[in-house]
Amino acid sequence: MTEASLPALIRERLDPVEVVGRYVTLIRAGRHYKALCPFHQEKTPSFYLSAEKGLWYCFGCGAGGTVLDFVQKIEGLTFSDTLAKLAGELGIPYRPTDASATPPSARQRLLQINLAAQHFFRWSLRNSSAPQEYLRKRMIGPEIADRFGLGYAPSSWDLLTQFLRQRRLSLEDGVRVGVLIRSSDGRIFDRFRHRLMFPIHALTGEIIGFAGRSLGDEEPKYLNVPESPLFQKRQNLYGLHLARQAIRTKGRAIIVEGYLDCITLHQAGFSETVATMGTALTGSTLQLLKRYTDRLFIAFDADSAGWSAILRSSDLFHHYDLTVFVVPMPPGTDPDSLVRESGSDAFAKAFQEAEPLVAFRARLFLKDYPKADAASLQAASRLLRSVHRPSEQEETIEILSKEWGRDRPERIAGIRQALYRSLLRQWTGRSDRADGHLKTALEPDPITAALTDVSELPAGVAGREEDLMAALLQDEEAAGRIFSLMTPDHFLLSHHRELASLAFSYLQSDRFSELGKAIEDLSDEEIKKTYFRLMVRDLSFLKAKNAIEDRIALHQRYRSEREVKRLLRELHSRMKEGILVEDRFVIELLRSLKS
């Protein structure tokens, strides 16, 4: 199988919905599917996929292409690596040509190092008693250990180094990916020694890094590989490659702090669990989760550090429009210890008692300010200022006023009124927030916004032209009807004229079925973006009687009116400058007026 013929075969065999659905949550929208775009931040879905055509387009950021383009872009692969990946998944034999993929890319070499290291760590675990005994004590069974690919780094300085050298793999790549380390005198040796090893996977299942848990007294207790071209810990979540289907199915994600917390909860039946990797939740990790769900249950350790981590992320939760619940851990426990010491039912009970983030924040606040006094009211004002949703502000006021007035119920109304006055002062002094809400409410849907942005044309005119272009590119019969009433030159936008000319040419030569391939092979990225956008445009308007004819009539009328205005401006300019107006010019103007 050659690289030239492989893309068409892959597109023919793969299921676009299945492939794209690995990365985003697709919602059916008529003939197409829509989702939040994974390539830019948004709250309203503007990413559209045509399963029938295997094409996608985002009306928000303008990205678009085939499913191969999608995988290449989201995984950061070369085109050859993308072909190899998808061909392997489909069982298509593929030997890259010398020109296209030999020698392996830098990314492939690093992945080879990680895969070899994983084989070494797995073999070491099977042949070492210390890590096996540790797993038994932590109640990690063989099945779940295999599922997460747990391994062991022996108490040696260079066993992995020798292993990679024997397989003629680059030690420099081993240093680059982080499983090896170079000393100040230039010697290369193993980074991990006497540690339980946790491979870290990308969404594709590829191993992008490792973490090791010390089985002795060595510090730190947990050690990650440094960041590399493959691994950025602030952009990844441990276990997401295994959890994403359960997250999508259950409509929620459980977030924990530790690798063993994650593994233990998976073993206990909470397969929607993922873990942070020694960092706070970030915009990147929340955006990853947003692809699959907008409901998060956070089960961090029951200590001040865990609580602080949750509170620090509050603004990010609002920014990504996430609904967040906090799972209460008994003092001195984490999810792993709770399940080991009290069983999975204990965590299930804590999970059932999860409270909304707004209630969690209010409860923590009341620990510091248990009574209503001047200092408490001032602090409450600051708390309310940090709460973004009006409904959550009201809930916070109710929690605080009821708790502060618990011993004297007659004071509840007065406390509530004082808190509302504080909130009112904030709103009257921050009109920008109100303007922001108004702006959000008035924003057009992403498709309308994209259409009106493509040119300076009035929205209705641009919409009609896009309808006609979408019809002639997607439907051969519609193309014939359109070209019987207008020519490619009649389109107002240059990209539309170019695409229409191509379509007309292929229609005339009875090769309309080859049009899509010809456009996808063009080097002009803007033309291709326009094409992908038009190919996911809905054609339900064609059901109306004379839909094409009516649009063309209105389109031609606008063209004529615009031409008349142009000629009148030119006539006025000539007369103003005293230039003799030729008869030909007057005839052209009259002809335009007549039409």
N, C-alpha and C positions, 0 to 999 in steps of 0.2 A: 504494500500500500504506500503510495507516494504522498508527499505533503500537498501536492497540487490537487489531488482528488479526494483527500481525506475530509476537508471541511464539509463538503456537500454530503458525504456519507454520514458523518457525525450528526449533522443537522437533520438528516432524514430519520435517524434512529432514536435520537434522544427525545425525551419529553420535556419541553420548555418549562412547563409548570412545575415539574418535579425538580429540575435543576435550579431554577431561580428560587423556588420555594424553600430550598435549603438555607437560603440567606435572608429572605424576607417573608413576612406573612402576607400571602396573596388573598385578596378578596375579589370575588367575581363581580364584574361591573358590565352587564350586558354580554357582548361577545368577547370581551377582554377581561383582564384581571388588573387590579390596582394595588398599590402598596406604598408605604413610606419609602422614599428613595434612600438607598444605603450610601449614596455618594454625596449627599449634603443634608444638612439639618433642616427638618420641617415637621410641622404638626399635622398638616393636612395632606393626604396621599396625592402625589402628583406623578408617581411612577406607574406607567401603564405597560402591560405585556400582552401581545397578541399571540396566544398559544397556537392559533392556526398558521400563522406566518413565521413563528419563531423569532419575532422582532420585539424590541422594547424601546421605550422613550420616556424620559422624564421631562415634564412640562415645567418643572421648577428650575433645574440647573442646565437643561439642554443636552444632557448625555443621552446616548442612544446607540443601538446597533443590534447585532445578532446575539444569540445566546452565547456563542463563543466569545464575542466581545465582552459580554457581561462577566463571564467567568475570568477572562484575562484581566479585566479591570479590577474586579473585587478581590482577586487573589494576588494581584501584582505580579502576574506571570508574563513571560515572553510568549509570543504566539506559538512557537514550537512547543514550549512546555505545556501550554493549554491544550494543544492537539494531543500530546502524549498522555496527559491526565485523562481527558475525556475518552480517548480511544481505549485506554486501559480499563476504564469503568464499563465501557460497552463491549469489551472483549474483542476489539478490532485489532488485528496484528498491525503494528506500525513500527517501521525501522526508519528513524530520521535520516534524511539525506546528509551527505558530508557537508554540504553548503549550509544546511539549515540548523543542525543541532549538534555537530561534533566539532570541538570537544564539548562536554556538558557545560551548561551555564554555571555562573558562580552560585546561583541559588541551588541548582541541582547538586553541586558538589557539597554544599553545606548540609543539605538534606541527607545526602549519602553518609556524611560523618555522623549525624544524629541517629540515623537508622542503624549504623554499625555499632554505635555506642549503646543503643537500646538493646541490641542482640547480646552485647557483652554484659550489660547490667542484668538482663533477664537470666542469662546463663549463670551468672554469679549468685543470684538469689536462689536458684534451684540447687546449687551446690554449696551453700553456706548455711550453717545452723543458726548463727546469731540473728540474722534478719528474719528467718522463719519463726524463731522463738518470739521475737518482738511482735510480729504480726499476730501470733496466737494470743499474746497478752493483750493486744489492742483489739482482739476479736474480729480481725479482718480475715475473712475466709478466702480460700484459694480462688473461688470463682470471681469474686469482686476484685481481688488482686490482679487476676489475669485481665479482667475487663479494663482496668485502669492502667495495665502494663507496668505494675510496680517492679522495681529491680533493686540491685544492691551494688554499691561501689566498695570493693574490698579495701582492707587496710594496707594499701600498697601505694608507692609513689609513682609507679610507671606501668602497671599491668595494662591499663587501657591504652596508654601510649604505645606499648609494644604491640597490642592487638591491632591498632590502626596501622602501624608501620608494616606489620606482616601482610595486611591486605592492600598495601601500596596506596593507602589514602594519605592525603596531604596533612602533615602535622600542623602546618600553618593554618589550614582550614579548621583544624581542631581547636587551635587557639582562637581563631576568629569567631567560631560558633560558641566557644566558652567551656567546652568539656575538658580542654587542656589549658595550661597556664605556662607562661614563660617567666623564668626567674630573672633577676637583675644581671646575672652573668650569662644569660642566653640559653640556659638549659630549659627544656620543655618537659613537663611532668603533669600528672593527673590533678585536676582541680578537686575532685570529690574523693574522700577516703573514709571508709567505715560509715557509710551513710545509706539509709533507705532512699531509693531514687524514685522520683515522680516525673515521668515524661509529661511535657506540656504540649498539647496538640492545637493545631489550627482547626478551623471549622471543617476543613477537608479531611481531617484525620492525620495530616502530616505532622511529624514531630518537629517542633520549632525551638524547643528548649528543655531544660531539666531543672528540677529542684531537688535538694538532698536534705534529709532529716538526720541529724547526728545520732548515732546509736551509742555514743560514749559521752565524754565530758567536753568534747571539742565545741568551741563557739565559732560562729553563731549556731543556735540550734537548727535553724533552717537557712539554707544557702541556695540562692538562685544563680544560674548562669548570668553573666552580665548581658546587657542589651547588645543585640547584634542585628545584622540585616534581616534575620528571620524573626527575632524575638524582641518585642517591646512590652514590658510587663504592664504598663499603664493602658495598653490597648487590648489586652486579652483577659479572659476569664477561664479559670481552671475548670475543666469538665464540661464546658459548653458544647463541645462536639458530641458528647454523649447525652446531654440534657435537652438539647434544643427541641427535639421532637416531643418530648414529654411536656416541655414548657408550652409549646404551641397547643398540644392536646388539652392540657389542664388549664390553660389560660393564666398561668402564673409562674413566677420564678422565685425560688428560695435562694437567698444570698448568704453565704457564710464566710468566715475569715480564713479558715485553714484548710489545707489539703485533706487531712484526715477527717475534719468535720464533713467535708463534701463526700468523701468515700463512704463514711459511716452512714450518712443519711441516704445515699443511693442504696446501700445494703439493706437499710431499714424500709425501703419502699418509696422514698421521696426522690424519685429519679429526675425531678425538675430542679435539682440543686446545683449551683455553681459556686465557685470560691474566688475571692479576690486573691492577689498574689503579693501580700505584704505591702499593699498600697491602699489608699482610700479609693472609694468609687470615683471614677472619672467620667467626663463627658463621653469619651470614646467607649468605655465599657457600658455605660447606660444606653448609648446609641445602638450598641450591639444587641442588648436585651430588647430594646424597643422594636427591633425587627420581628420579635416573636410574641411579645406581650407588653401590656402597659400596667400590669399588676405585679408589684414586687413585695416579697415578704423577707424582711431582714432579720437574720438570727445570729447576731454578733455576740461575743462574749459578754457576760453580765458583769462588766466593770466599767469604770469611768472612761477608759480608752475606747471601748466599743461604743459607748453612748456618744462620745465626742465625735467619733467617725461618722455616726449616723447624722448628727446635727450639722456637721460640716457639709454634708451632701444635700441639705434641704433645698438650697437654691437650685441645684442641678436637677433635683426631682421635679421641681416646678418648671424649670426651663424645658425639660423633655416631656412635660405633661404626663407624668407617671403617678399612679395611685399607689401609695406606699403604706405598708403595715409593718409593725415591729413585733417580733415574736419574743415574749418575755422569757428570759432564761433565769432559772433559780440562781441565787447568789453563789459565786464561785464555780459556776459550771460553764461549759460550752456545749454545742450540739453533740460532739463526739463523746464527752464524758457523761452527759445526761443519758444518752442511749446505752452506753456501756454499763452504767451503774444502775439505771432504773428501767431500761428497756425502751423499745420504740414507742410504746404507748405513752410514755412520759413526754416524749417530744410531740407526739400527735396531740396530746392535751394542751401543751404550750402553744402549739400552732393554732388550735381552735380558739385560744384566748388572745391571739394577736390583736393589737389595737392600732387604729389609724395613726399615722405619723403625728397629726395635729394633737391627738390626745397624749401621745408619748411625750411630745415636747412640753405640753402643759404640765404633765405629771412631774417631769424633771424640774421644771421651773418652780413648782410648788415645794419641792424639796429645799430649794434655796430661799424661797419667800413664802413661808407657811401662813403668815398673817397679813391682813390688809392694812398697810400703813402708807405713809407718803412715799417711802423708798420703794415699797412693793408696787405701788401704782405707777411710779416712774419707770420701773423695770418692765412692768407689764406693757407700757406704751411702746418700749423698744421691742418687746417680743411681738406685739401686734404688727409693728412696722415690718418685721421680717416674714410675716405670714402673707402670702400673695393672694390667695383666693378669698373673696368676700365671705363665702359660706364657711371657710375654715376660720376666718377671723371671728365670725359669730359663734362658732363652736368653741373657740378658745375662750371667748368672753363668758360663755355659759359655764364652762368647766371652772374657770377661776372664780367667778362670782359665787357659784354654789359651794365650792370648797372653802372660800374665805368666809362665807356666811353660814357655814354648817352649824356652828354653835349658836348663832343668833340669826335665825331665818328672816327676821324682819329687816336685816341689813342687806339681804341679797339684791333687792331691787335697787337700792341706792348704789351698791358696788357696781352692779351691771350698768347703771346710768353713767357712773363716773368713767367706766371703761369705754362706753360708747362715745362719750364726749371726747375722750382722748383719741379715739379712732376718727371721729368727725374732724377734729383739728388736723389730723394727718391728711385726710382726703382734701380738705379745703386748701391745704398748703401744698398739695402735690397734684395739681391738675394734669401733669404730664402722664400720670398713671391712667387717669380717666380717658385722656386722649388716646393712650395706647390701646385701651379696651375698645374704644370706638373705632380706631383704625382697624383692629383685628376683625371686628364685626362687619366692617364694610369692605374687607378685602375680597376680591373676586376669587372664584375657584381657580385652581392652577391652570386648567386648560384655557379658560377665558383669558387669564393673564398672559399666557404664552402667545395666544393668538393676537392680542392687541399690542404685544411688544414687537412682533415681527416687522412692523413697518409703521409709517405714519398714517396709514390708511384708517378711516373710520372703522370701528369694531365690526359693524354689520357688513361692510364691504369686505374686510379681511376674512370674516367668517364665511361669507359666500364663496370667496375665492378658494379658501381652504377646503370647503365642502366639495367643490368641483375637482380640485386637485386630488383629494383623497379618493373620490369616486373613480377618476380616470386611471389612477395608479393601482387601485385594488380590484377593479372590475373591468374585464375586457369589453363586455357589452356596453357598460356605461361610458367607457372611453370612446367607443364608436359613436354613440349618440352625441357626446360632447363635441368631438372633432367634426361632426357633421354640421354643427352650429357655430363653431368658433375655431380659430387657429391658435397654435401655441403662443404666437406673438400678442394675442389679446390679453394674456395674463399680465397683471400689473407688477408683480414682484419678479426680480431677475431670477431668483432660484426656482420659482415656479415655471418661468418660461423655459429654463434649461431642462427641467425635469419633464415638462410637457412635450418639448421637442423630442427628447429621447423616447418617451412613450409613443408619440405619433410615429416616429421612425420604426420602432419595433412592431407597432400595430400594422403599419403598411406592409411590412415584410413578413407578416404572419409569424412573428417570433415573440409575441407578447409575453409568453410564459418565461422567457429568458430575461425579461426587463429587470427584475429584482436583482439577479446575479450581476448584471452589467452595472447597475447603480452602486451596489455594495463594493464593487471593484474599483470605483472611481477614487482618485487621490484627493479630491476636494472634500474635506471633512464637513464644511458647512452645508454643502449640497446633500451629503449623506445624512446629516442631522435632520435637515428638512424632510428628507424622504422617510426616515424612521418615525418622525412625528406624524406625518400624514398617514403612515401605514397602521398606526394604532387609533386613528380617528374613527369614530363611530359612523356607520353609513345607514343608520335607521331612517334618516330623512328621506332616503330613496323610496320608502314605502308610500309617501304622499304622491298624489297624482300630479304629473307635470313638475316634479321636484327639480329636475335638471333644467328644463326649459324655463321655469320661472326664475331660477337663480341666474341663468345666463342672460335673460332679458334685463334683470335688474343690474347685473354686472356691466352689460353693454351700455345701459343708460348712464351709469356712473362714468364709464370711460368717455362717452360722448360729452357729458356735462363738464368733465374735467378738461377735455380737449377744447371745448368752447371757451372755458375760463382762461385757458392758456393763450388762445388766439386773441381773445379780447384784451388781455393784459399786454400782449405784444402790439396789438393795434393801437391801444392807448399810448404805449411807450413811443411808437413811431410817430404818431400824430403830435405828441408833446415835443418831440425833438425835431419836428418839421421834416421828417423823412417821407418821401413820396411812397404812397401805398400802391403796390402793384395790383393789377386786376386779378392775377393768380391768387394772391393772398386773400382778397375779398371773396373770390369764388370758393376757396377752401373754407373760409369762415361760414359762408352761407350754407355750404354743403353740410358742415357740422351742425349748424343750427337746425337744418331740415331733418337730420337724422335723430 
